[in-house]
């Protein structure tokens, strides 16, 4: 039996080597074609070859990891494996863990206050008047509707009469619920949004600290790791996207996964499942990507801890069932909305699939790297920064421990995932029925690249801190590491103020039941509707306008009917959809606004209901009269 297994290993290792050589040759030659026994064989890209290579490696690991490469050097190989497997994981927290965590949380908050001082000076500032306004609408709608009519939570007041419009993008339900008490107390939507937005930086740093402190046994190394992830460059690339800052549940889920695999305790399986569901209700992208990442980490941990799979299956299945029940409302809503949205075009997903060169693109706010590296590209500006790369490289330098090997494998999977349709695994998942088909930007896998780099940076920081044992050295090294991370991440933010009050014309809508409004003019770019969505936080009326990750066909059709408003066809379209009010706002400086306002004033099918001034320009609200 042993000889048969050794022969199989020799064959698999030979196949692996041959596939590796073939993949390199295909990549170097940009593909080639040849004929074998009259059969035409073509290799256009190395992707399929790499898939076979990964499959061969997986089978090799399943068959036997203790036999040396090509059946040789087995004693030396086993000694190397034994030396790798000696890295401990701290299952029990120390008695002073809570005090250290509190100090770490304060330290991360202080560092972020320095980095984000421009933002903290004025909570009415945002990076632009695009996605931040969209997130304010999402958060405000969820906070309002969860109390007013929770059974219709997903029926947002945009794109009327299309249902389930909250599912056209990430609904950010859990973040909205956490900030709902502040909104209920009367905190301004912009201020509440910025508090929620910045909490993602801080809580992600704390969660990473908790994970890495258990992995490394060093509070200082964990602090460096937490700070690295809290101010990771990817966050500033997406400084307009609320849901992409909500990464705090992934480190907590990894911590629960470590504890579950190492102890087999049922509670940790449920903690893992709840953290994944919390991530799902915070950011759909990250939840889907994290499950792929966690599967790789979990398989690695099984190899380390040698737990009985039978012992783990029961608690994990129970936790999965509970998680599925909690996630069911979200799953049902998105399933019901699928006919409205359809599937993402493959060309769109390909555009937002990263290339390795995109990891040399620096985000626009980077004070240190913006003008030194490749220019930014939407969603594909992925340079991690020097500090995460250098510290992670120090953590991965030999001699390696088992945990670092597992996270190195996770780093490779996350990197490949960010390549999307240019990678190895993502194309396989994309062409099978899965939630991945609805996701536009595989490059957002880079959030997990950043988390893994931060974890490995914790190991690198521990190595630097242990280089000498003197207290003075360790304090100086700790301070230097913090300064290195902060200087490398230093942002030069450019912020703009948000209007604190809506136009006065919306007072009418607040006291008009079942009002439905069309905000004019209807622009070709749906981002022009974002101010109207923001203003709806004060009136909650149904509106035909909207903006989201998917644009319903019904809105595109309506916009075509409104091209020559106020002609007979457009008035008929308003009446057919049950639209009762039309507004025009020249304070947003839309082209042709004054001429449109004049035409509406003289149309007998419209009646002026409210007239005012906003942003030093006229705004008007008209009632659509019945025929």
C-alpha positions as CSV (number, residue, x, y, z in Angstrom):
1,X,0.0,0.0,0.0
2,X,2.8,2.4,0.9
3,X,4.6,1.6,-2.3
4,X,1.5,2.2,-4.3
5,X,0.9,5.6,-2.6
6,X,4.5,6.5,-3.2
7,X,4.1,5.7,-6.9
8,X,1.0,7.8,-7.1
9,X,2.8,10.8,-5.4
10,X,5.6,10.5,-7.9
11,X,3.1,10.6,-10.8
12,X,1.2,13.6,-9.3
13,X,4.4,15.5,-8.6
14,X,5.6,14.9,-12.2
15,X,2.2,16.0,-13.5
16,X,2.4,19.2,-11.3
17,X,5.9,20.0,-12.6
18,X,4.8,19.5,-16.2
19,X,1.7,21.6,-15.8
20,X,3.8,24.4,-14.2
21,X,6.3,24.4,-17.1
22,X,3.4,24.3,-19.6
23,X,1.7,27.3,-17.9
24,X,4.9,29.3,-18.0
25,X,5.4,28.4,-21.7
26,X,1.9,29.4,-22.6
27,X,2.2,32.7,-20.8
28,X,5.6,33.5,-22.4
29,X,4.5,32.6,-25.9
30,X,1.0,34.2,-25.5
31,X,-0.5,30.9,-26.5
32,X,0.3,28.3,-29.1
33,X,-1.3,25.6,-31.2
34,X,0.0,22.2,-32.2
35,X,-1.3,18.9,-33.6
36,X,-1.0,15.4,-32.0
37,X,-2.0,12.4,-34.1
38,X,-4.2,14.6,-36.2
39,X,-5.9,16.3,-33.2
40,X,-5.5,20.1,-33.0
41,X,-4.6,21.2,-29.5
42,X,-4.6,24.9,-28.6
43,X,-3.5,26.8,-25.5
44,X,-4.6,30.5,-25.8
45,X,-4.1,31.4,-22.1
46,X,-2.5,29.7,-19.1
47,X,-5.8,29.8,-17.2
48,X,-6.9,26.2,-17.9
49,X,-3.5,24.9,-17.3
50,X,-3.3,26.6,-14.0
51,X,-6.7,25.1,-13.0
52,X,-5.3,21.7,-13.7
53,X,-2.2,22.5,-11.8
54,X,-4.2,23.6,-8.7
55,X,-6.3,20.4,-9.0
56,X,-3.2,18.3,-9.1
57,X,-1.7,20.0,-6.0
58,X,-5.0,19.5,-4.1
59,X,-5.2,15.8,-5.0
60,X,-1.5,15.4,-4.0
61,X,-2.2,17.0,-0.6
62,X,-5.2,14.7,-0.1
63,X,-3.3,11.5,-1.0
64,X,-0.3,12.1,1.3
65,X,1.5,15.2,2.6
66,X,4.2,13.2,4.4
67,X,5.9,11.7,1.4
68,X,8.7,13.9,0.0
69,X,8.7,15.5,-3.5
70,X,8.9,12.8,-6.2
71,X,9.0,10.2,-3.5
72,X,12.5,11.4,-2.4
73,X,14.0,13.1,0.6
74,X,11.1,11.9,2.7
75,X,12.9,12.0,6.1
76,X,14.0,15.6,5.5
77,X,10.6,16.5,4.2
78,X,8.9,15.1,7.3
79,X,11.3,17.0,9.6
80,X,10.5,20.2,7.7
81,X,6.8,19.6,8.2
82,X,7.2,18.8,11.9
83,X,9.1,22.1,12.4
84,X,6.3,24.0,10.6
85,X,3.6,22.4,12.7
86,X,4.9,23.8,16.0
87,X,3.4,27.3,15.9
88,X,0.9,27.7,18.8
89,X,-2.5,29.4,18.8
90,X,-3.8,30.9,22.1
91,X,-7.2,29.4,22.8
92,X,-7.8,31.1,26.2
93,X,-7.6,34.8,26.6
94,X,-5.3,36.1,29.4
95,X,-6.9,37.7,32.5
96,X,-5.8,41.2,31.3
97,X,-7.1,40.8,27.8
98,X,-10.0,43.2,28.2
99,X,-7.8,45.9,29.6
100,X,-5.3,45.5,26.8
101,X,-8.1,45.5,24.2
102,X,-9.5,48.7,25.6
103,X,-6.1,50.4,25.4
104,X,-5.6,49.1,21.9
105,X,-9.0,50.5,20.9
106,X,-8.1,53.9,22.3
107,X,-4.7,53.8,20.6
108,X,-6.2,52.9,17.2
109,X,-8.8,55.7,17.7
110,X,-6.1,58.2,18.4
111,X,-4.1,57.1,15.4
112,X,-7.1,57.4,13.1
113,X,-8.0,60.8,14.6
114,X,-4.5,62.0,13.4
115,X,-4.9,60.4,10.0
116,X,-8.5,61.6,9.5
117,X,-8.2,65.0,11.1
118,X,-9.6,66.7,8.0
119,X,-12.8,64.6,8.3
120,X,-13.1,65.0,12.0
121,X,-13.0,68.8,11.8
122,X,-16.4,68.9,10.1
123,X,-18.9,66.0,10.1
124,X,-20.9,67.7,7.3
125,X,-18.1,67.0,4.8
126,X,-18.0,64.0,2.4
127,X,-15.6,63.2,-0.5
128,X,-18.2,63.8,-3.1
129,X,-21.9,64.2,-3.7
130,X,-22.3,60.8,-5.2
131,X,-22.2,57.5,-3.3
132,X,-22.2,59.1,0.1
133,X,-25.7,60.6,-0.6
134,X,-26.8,57.2,-1.8
135,X,-25.6,55.6,1.4
136,X,-27.4,58.3,3.5
137,X,-30.6,57.4,1.6
138,X,-30.1,53.6,2.3
139,X,-29.3,54.1,5.9
140,X,-32.2,56.6,6.4
141,X,-34.7,54.4,4.6
142,X,-33.8,51.2,6.6
143,X,-33.9,53.2,9.9
144,X,-37.3,54.6,9.0
145,X,-38.9,51.6,7.4
146,X,-37.9,49.1,10.0
147,X,-40.2,50.9,12.4
148,X,-42.9,52.2,10.0
149,X,-43.5,49.1,7.9
150,X,-40.9,46.4,8.3
151,X,-42.8,43.9,6.0
152,X,-42.0,46.3,3.1
153,X,-38.4,47.1,4.2
154,X,-37.0,46.2,0.8
155,X,-39.6,48.3,-1.1
156,X,-37.6,51.5,-1.2
157,X,-39.3,54.8,-2.3
158,X,-37.2,55.1,-5.5
159,X,-37.9,54.0,-9.0
160,X,-41.6,53.9,-8.4
161,X,-43.6,51.7,-9.1
162,X,-40.7,49.1,-9.2
163,X,-40.8,46.9,-6.1
164,X,-37.8,45.7,-4.0
165,X,-35.6,48.6,-5.0
166,X,-33.5,48.3,-1.9
167,X,-32.1,45.1,-3.3
168,X,-30.8,46.8,-6.4
169,X,-27.7,47.5,-4.4
170,X,-26.3,46.4,-1.0
171,X,-29.0,47.3,1.5
172,X,-26.5,47.8,4.4
173,X,-29.2,46.7,6.9
174,X,-27.0,46.0,9.9
175,X,-25.0,49.3,9.7
176,X,-28.3,51.2,9.3
177,X,-29.8,49.6,12.4
178,X,-26.7,50.4,14.5
179,X,-27.0,54.1,13.7
180,X,-30.8,54.2,13.8
181,X,-31.0,55.4,17.4
182,X,-28.9,58.5,16.6
183,X,-31.2,59.3,13.7
184,X,-34.3,58.8,15.9
185,X,-32.8,61.3,18.4
186,X,-32.6,63.9,15.6
187,X,-28.9,63.7,14.6
188,X,-28.5,65.1,11.2
189,X,-28.3,62.4,8.4
190,X,-24.8,63.6,7.3
191,X,-23.4,63.5,10.8
192,X,-24.9,60.1,11.5
193,X,-23.5,58.8,8.2
194,X,-20.0,60.0,8.9
195,X,-20.1,58.5,12.4
196,X,-21.1,55.2,10.9
197,X,-18.6,55.5,8.1
198,X,-15.6,56.1,10.4
199,X,-16.7,53.4,12.7
200,X,-15.8,50.9,10.0
201,X,-12.2,52.0,10.1
202,X,-12.0,51.8,13.9
203,X,-14.0,48.6,14.5
204,X,-12.1,46.8,11.8
205,X,-8.8,47.7,13.5
206,X,-10.1,46.4,16.8
207,X,-11.4,43.2,15.3
208,X,-8.0,42.6,13.6
209,X,-6.2,43.3,16.9
210,X,-8.3,40.6,18.6
211,X,-7.5,38.0,15.9
212,X,-3.8,38.7,15.6
213,X,-3.3,38.9,19.4
214,X,-4.4,35.3,19.6
215,X,-2.3,34.3,16.6
216,X,1.0,35.9,17.7
217,X,0.7,36.1,21.5
218,X,1.9,39.7,21.2
219,X,-0.3,42.7,22.0
220,X,2.0,45.1,20.4
221,X,2.3,43.1,17.2
222,X,-1.5,42.8,17.2
223,X,-1.8,46.6,17.5
224,X,0.4,47.1,14.5
225,X,-1.7,44.6,12.5
226,X,-5.0,46.3,13.7
227,X,-3.7,49.7,12.7
228,X,-2.5,48.4,9.4
229,X,-5.9,47.1,8.5
230,X,-7.7,50.2,10.0
231,X,-5.9,52.5,7.6
232,X,-5.3,50.1,4.7
233,X,-5.0,51.9,1.4
234,X,-8.0,50.2,-0.1
235,X,-10.3,52.0,2.4
236,X,-9.2,55.4,1.0
237,X,-9.7,54.1,-2.6
238,X,-13.3,53.5,-1.6
239,X,-13.7,56.5,0.7
240,X,-17.1,57.1,-0.9
241,X,-18.5,53.6,-0.3
242,X,-20.0,53.0,3.1
243,X,-20.5,49.2,2.8
244,X,-16.9,48.6,1.8
245,X,-15.7,50.0,5.1
246,X,-17.8,47.4,7.0
247,X,-15.1,44.8,7.3
248,X,-15.1,44.2,11.1
249,X,-17.0,41.0,11.0
250,X,-14.4,39.1,8.9
251,X,-11.6,39.1,11.5
252,X,-14.1,38.2,14.2
253,X,-15.3,35.3,12.0
254,X,-11.7,34.1,11.5
255,X,-11.1,34.2,15.3
256,X,-14.3,32.1,15.8
257,X,-13.1,29.7,13.1
258,X,-9.7,29.3,14.8
259,X,-11.3,28.7,18.2
260,X,-13.9,26.2,16.8
261,X,-11.4,24.1,14.8
262,X,-8.9,24.1,17.7
263,X,-11.4,23.2,20.4
264,X,-14.5,21.7,18.6
265,X,-16.8,23.7,20.9
266,X,-20.2,24.3,19.5
267,X,-20.4,27.9,20.7
268,X,-17.6,28.9,18.5
269,X,-19.3,27.4,15.4
270,X,-22.3,29.5,16.2
271,X,-20.1,32.6,16.7
272,X,-18.6,31.9,13.3
273,X,-22.0,31.6,11.6
274,X,-23.3,34.7,13.3
275,X,-20.3,36.8,12.3
276,X,-20.7,35.6,8.6
277,X,-24.4,36.6,8.7
278,X,-23.5,40.0,10.3
279,X,-21.1,40.5,7.4
280,X,-23.8,39.5,4.9
281,X,-26.2,42.2,6.4
282,X,-23.3,44.7,6.3
283,X,-21.7,44.0,2.9
284,X,-22.9,41.4,0.5
285,X,-19.7,41.4,-1.5
286,X,-17.5,40.6,1.5
287,X,-19.8,37.9,2.8
288,X,-19.7,36.0,-0.5
289,X,-15.9,36.5,-0.9
290,X,-15.2,35.7,2.7
291,X,-16.9,32.2,2.5
292,X,-14.4,31.3,-0.2
293,X,-11.5,32.6,1.8
294,X,-12.7,31.0,5.0
295,X,-13.0,27.6,3.4
296,X,-9.3,27.7,2.5
297,X,-8.3,28.9,6.0
298,X,-10.5,26.3,7.6
299,X,-9.0,23.5,5.5
300,X,-5.5,24.6,6.6
301,X,-6.5,24.7,10.2
302,X,-7.8,21.2,10.0
303,X,-4.4,20.1,8.9
304,X,-2.8,21.9,11.8
305,X,-5.1,20.8,14.6
306,X,-5.8,17.3,13.4
307,X,-9.4,17.5,14.6
308,X,-11.9,14.7,13.9
309,X,-14.1,15.9,11.0
310,X,-17.0,14.0,12.5
311,X,-16.7,16.0,15.7
312,X,-16.9,19.3,13.8
313,X,-19.6,18.5,11.2
314,X,-22.5,18.4,13.7
315,X,-21.9,21.8,15.3
316,X,-21.0,23.4,12.0
317,X,-24.2,22.1,10.3
318,X,-26.3,23.4,13.2
319,X,-24.6,26.8,13.1
320,X,-25.0,26.9,9.3
321,X,-28.8,26.2,9.7
322,X,-29.2,29.0,12.2
323,X,-27.2,31.4,10.0
324,X,-29.4,30.4,7.0
325,X,-32.6,31.1,8.9
326,X,-31.3,34.6,10.0
327,X,-30.2,35.3,6.4
328,X,-33.5,34.1,4.9
329,X,-35.2,37.5,4.7
330,X,-32.3,38.9,2.7
331,X,-32.0,35.8,0.5
332,X,-35.8,35.8,-0.3
333,X,-35.8,39.5,-1.2
334,X,-32.9,39.2,-3.5
335,X,-34.3,36.0,-5.1
336,X,-37.6,37.8,-5.7
337,X,-35.8,40.8,-7.3
338,X,-33.7,38.7,-9.7
339,X,-36.2,39.1,-12.6
340,X,-36.0,42.8,-12.2
341,X,-32.2,42.9,-12.3
342,X,-31.2,40.0,-14.5
343,X,-27.6,39.0,-14.4
344,X,-24.4,41.0,-14.7
345,X,-23.0,41.1,-18.3
346,X,-19.8,39.2,-18.4
347,X,-18.1,42.2,-20.1
348,X,-18.9,44.4,-17.1
349,X,-17.5,41.9,-14.7
350,X,-14.4,41.6,-16.9
351,X,-13.9,45.3,-16.8
352,X,-13.8,45.3,-13.0
353,X,-11.5,42.2,-12.8
354,X,-8.1,43.3,-11.7
355,X,-4.8,42.6,-13.4
356,X,-1.6,42.1,-11.4
357,X,-0.3,45.5,-12.6
358,X,-3.3,47.1,-10.8
359,X,-1.5,46.4,-7.5
360,X,0.9,49.1,-8.6
361,X,-1.9,51.7,-8.9
362,X,-2.0,54.2,-5.9
363,X,-5.2,55.7,-4.8
364,X,-5.9,59.4,-5.3
365,X,-5.7,60.4,-1.6
366,X,-2.3,58.8,-0.9
367,X,0.0,61.7,0.0
368,X,3.1,59.5,-0.4
369,X,2.4,57.3,-3.4
370,X,-0.2,59.0,-5.6
371,X,2.3,60.7,-7.9
372,X,4.9,57.9,-7.8
373,X,3.0,54.9,-9.1
374,X,0.5,54.1,-11.9
375,X,-2.6,56.3,-12.1
376,X,-5.9,55.1,-10.5
377,X,-8.6,53.1,-12.3
378,X,-12.1,52.6,-11.0
379,X,-12.3,49.7,-8.6
380,X,-8.8,48.5,-9.7
381,X,-6.5,50.8,-7.7
382,X,-5.1,48.2,-5.4
383,X,-1.6,49.2,-4.2
384,X,-1.5,48.1,-0.6
385,X,1.2,50.5,0.6
386,X,4.8,49.8,1.5
387,X,4.2,49.1,5.2
388,X,1.7,46.2,4.7
389,X,4.0,44.7,2.1
390,X,7.2,45.0,4.0
391,X,5.8,43.8,7.3
392,X,4.0,40.9,5.7
393,X,7.1,39.9,3.8
394,X,9.0,39.9,7.2
395,X,6.2,37.7,8.6
396,X,6.5,35.2,5.7
397,X,10.3,35.0,5.8
398,X,11.7,31.6,6.9
399,X,11.5,29.9,9.3
400,X,7.7,29.7,8.7
401,X,5.1,28.5,11.1
402,X,2.0,26.6,10.2
403,X,-0.4,29.5,10.8
404,X,1.6,31.7,8.5
405,X,1.6,29.1,5.8
406,X,-2.2,28.9,6.1
407,X,-2.5,32.7,5.8
408,X,-0.1,32.7,2.9
409,X,-2.4,30.3,1.1
410,X,-5.3,32.6,2.0
411,X,-3.4,35.5,0.5
412,X,-2.9,33.7,-2.8
413,X,-6.6,32.8,-2.9
414,X,-7.6,36.4,-2.2
415,X,-5.2,37.8,-4.7
416,X,-6.5,35.4,-7.4
417,X,-10.0,36.3,-6.4
418,X,-9.4,39.9,-7.0
419,X,-8.2,39.1,-10.6
420,X,-11.8,37.9,-11.2
421,X,-12.2,36.6,-14.7
422,X,-8.4,37.1,-15.2
423,X,-7.8,34.6,-12.4
424,X,-8.1,30.9,-11.9
425,X,-10.9,30.2,-9.4
426,X,-13.3,33.1,-10.1
427,X,-14.1,32.0,-13.8
428,X,-15.1,28.6,-12.5
429,X,-17.5,30.1,-9.9
430,X,-18.8,32.7,-12.3
431,X,-19.9,30.1,-14.8
432,X,-21.9,28.1,-12.2
433,X,-25.2,29.2,-10.6
434,X,-23.9,31.1,-7.5
435,X,-24.3,34.6,-5.9
436,X,-21.0,35.6,-7.6
437,X,-22.9,36.1,-10.9
438,X,-24.7,39.1,-9.4
439,X,-21.5,40.8,-8.2
440,X,-20.0,43.5,-10.5
441,X,-16.5,44.0,-9.1
442,X,-14.2,41.0,-8.3
443,X,-11.5,43.5,-7.5
444,X,-13.2,44.1,-4.2
445,X,-11.6,40.8,-3.1
446,X,-8.7,43.1,-2.4
447,X,-10.3,43.8,1.0
448,X,-9.4,40.2,2.0
449,X,-5.9,40.7,0.5
450,X,-5.6,43.6,2.9
451,X,-6.8,41.6,5.9
452,X,-4.4,38.8,5.1
453,X,-1.5,41.2,4.7
454,X,-2.4,42.8,8.0
455,X,-2.4,39.4,9.7
456,X,1.0,38.5,8.2
457,X,2.2,42.0,9.1
458,X,1.4,41.2,12.7
459,X,3.8,38.3,12.5
460,X,6.4,40.5,10.9
461,X,6.0,43.1,13.6
462,X,6.4,40.4,16.3
463,X,9.6,39.3,14.6
464,X,10.9,42.9,14.6
465,X,9.9,43.5,18.2
466,X,11.7,40.3,19.3
467,X,14.9,41.0,17.5
468,X,16.3,42.4,20.8
469,X,15.0,41.8,24.3
470,X,15.7,45.1,25.9
471,X,12.7,47.2,26.9
472,X,14.1,50.4,25.4
473,X,14.5,48.7,22.0
474,X,11.1,47.2,22.0
475,X,9.4,50.5,22.9
476,X,11.4,52.3,20.2
477,X,10.7,49.6,17.7
478,X,7.0,49.7,18.5
479,X,6.8,53.4,18.1
480,X,8.8,53.2,14.8
481,X,6.4,50.5,13.5
482,X,3.4,52.7,14.3
483,X,5.0,55.7,12.6
484,X,5.9,53.6,9.6
485,X,2.3,52.4,9.1
486,X,0.8,55.9,9.6
487,X,3.2,57.8,7.3
488,X,2.8,55.2,4.6
489,X,-1.0,55.5,4.9
490,X,-1.2,59.3,5.3
491,X,-4.2,60.6,3.3
492,X,-4.6,64.0,1.6
493,X,-8.4,64.1,1.7
494,X,-10.4,66.4,-0.5
495,X,-13.8,67.0,1.0
496,X,-16.9,68.9,0.1
497,X,-19.9,70.0,2.2
498,X,-23.4,68.6,2.0
499,X,-26.5,70.7,2.0
500,X,-27.8,70.7,5.6
501,X,-31.4,71.5,4.6
502,X,-33.6,70.4,1.7
503,X,-35.5,72.8,-0.5
504,X,-38.6,74.2,1.2
505,X,-41.0,72.9,-1.4
506,X,-41.0,69.4,0.2
507,X,-43.0,70.6,3.2
508,X,-46.1,70.0,1.1
509,X,-45.2,66.3,0.6
510,X,-44.7,65.6,4.3
511,X,-48.4,66.2,4.9
512,X,-49.8,64.7,1.7
513,X,-50.7,61.0,2.0
514,X,-49.7,58.7,-0.9
515,X,-47.8,61.5,-2.7
516,X,-45.7,60.4,-5.7
517,X,-43.1,62.7,-7.2
518,X,-41.1,63.0,-10.3
519,X,-38.0,65.3,-9.9
520,X,-37.0,67.1,-13.1
521,X,-35.1,67.2,-15.3
522,X,-34.4,63.5,-15.8
523,X,-30.8,63.3,-16.8
524,X,-29.1,60.6,-18.8
525,X,-26.8,59.9,-15.9
526,X,-28.8,58.5,-13.0
527,X,-26.3,60.0,-10.5
528,X,-28.2,63.3,-11.0
529,X,-31.0,61.7,-9.0
530,X,-28.8,61.3,-5.8
531,X,-29.6,64.8,-4.4
532,X,-33.3,64.0,-4.7
533,X,-32.9,60.7,-2.9
534,X,-31.1,62.6,-0.1
535,X,-33.9,65.2,0.1
536,X,-36.4,62.4,0.4
537,X,-35.0,61.7,3.9
538,X,-37.2,64.7,4.9
539,X,-40.4,63.7,3.2
540,X,-40.4,59.9,2.5
541,X,-42.7,60.3,-0.5
542,X,-42.5,57.8,-3.4
543,X,-40.4,59.0,-6.3
544,X,-40.0,57.8,-9.8
545,X,-36.3,58.9,-9.8
546,X,-33.5,56.8,-8.4
547,X,-30.0,55.5,-8.5
548,X,-28.5,52.1,-7.6
549,X,-26.3,49.3,-8.7
550,X,-28.9,48.2,-11.2
551,X,-31.2,50.5,-13.1
552,X,-34.7,49.1,-13.8
553,X,-35.9,49.0,-17.4
554,X,-39.1,50.7,-16.3
555,X,-37.1,53.8,-15.4
556,X,-35.2,53.9,-18.7
557,X,-38.6,53.6,-20.5
558,X,-40.1,56.4,-18.4
559,X,-37.1,58.7,-19.1
560,X,-37.6,58.3,-22.8
561,X,-41.3,59.2,-22.5
562,X,-40.3,62.4,-20.6
563,X,-37.8,63.8,-23.2
564,X,-40.1,66.5,-24.4
565,X,-41.8,67.3,-21.1
566,X,-44.3,68.9,-20.8
567,X,-45.9,67.6,-24.0
568,X,-49.0,65.4,-24.1
569,X,-47.0,62.1,-24.1
570,X,-45.0,63.0,-21.0
571,X,-48.1,64.2,-19.1
572,X,-49.8,61.0,-20.0
573,X,-46.8,59.0,-18.8
574,X,-47.0,60.8,-15.4
575,X,-50.7,60.1,-15.0
576,X,-50.4,56.5,-16.1
577,X,-47.9,55.9,-13.3
578,X,-49.9,57.6,-10.7
579,X,-47.4,60.5,-10.3
580,X,-49.1,63.3,-8.4
581,X,-46.3,65.9,-8.2
582,X,-43.5,67.2,-10.3
583,X,-40.6,69.3,-9.0
584,X,-37.9,71.4,-10.7
585,X,-34.8,72.6,-8.8
586,X,-32.5,75.2,-10.5
587,X,-30.3,75.2,-7.4
588,X,-28.7,72.0,-8.6
589,X,-27.6,73.9,-11.8
590,X,-29.0,71.4,-14.2
591,X,-28.9,72.6,-17.9
592,X,-32.1,74.0,-19.2
593,X,-33.7,74.4,-15.8
594,X,-35.0,78.0,-16.2
595,X,-36.5,77.2,-19.6
596,X,-38.2,74.0,-18.2
597,X,-39.6,76.0,-15.2
598,X,-41.1,78.6,-17.6
599,X,-42.8,75.9,-19.7
600,X,-44.2,74.2,-16.6
601,X,-45.6,77.5,-15.3
602,X,-47.6,78.0,-18.5
603,X,-49.0,74.5,-18.8
604,X,-52.6,74.2,-17.7
605,X,-52.2,70.5,-16.9
606,X,-49.9,71.4,-14.0
607,X,-50.8,73.5,-10.9
608,X,-48.1,75.4,-8.9
609,X,-48.2,74.1,-5.3
610,X,-45.0,75.5,-3.8
611,X,-42.6,78.1,-4.9
612,X,-39.3,79.0,-3.1
613,X,-35.6,79.5,-3.2
614,X,-32.8,77.1,-2.4
615,X,-29.1,77.5,-3.0
616,X,-29.9,81.0,-4.2
617,X,-31.9,79.6,-7.1
618,X,-35.7,79.1,-7.7
619,X,-37.3,75.7,-6.8
620,X,-40.9,74.8,-7.6
621,X,-43.4,72.0,-7.0
622,X,-46.4,71.4,-9.3
623,X,-49.3,69.1,-8.9
624,X,-50.2,66.9,-11.8
625,X,-53.9,67.6,-12.5
626,X,-56.3,64.8,-13.4
627,X,-57.5,64.9,-17.1
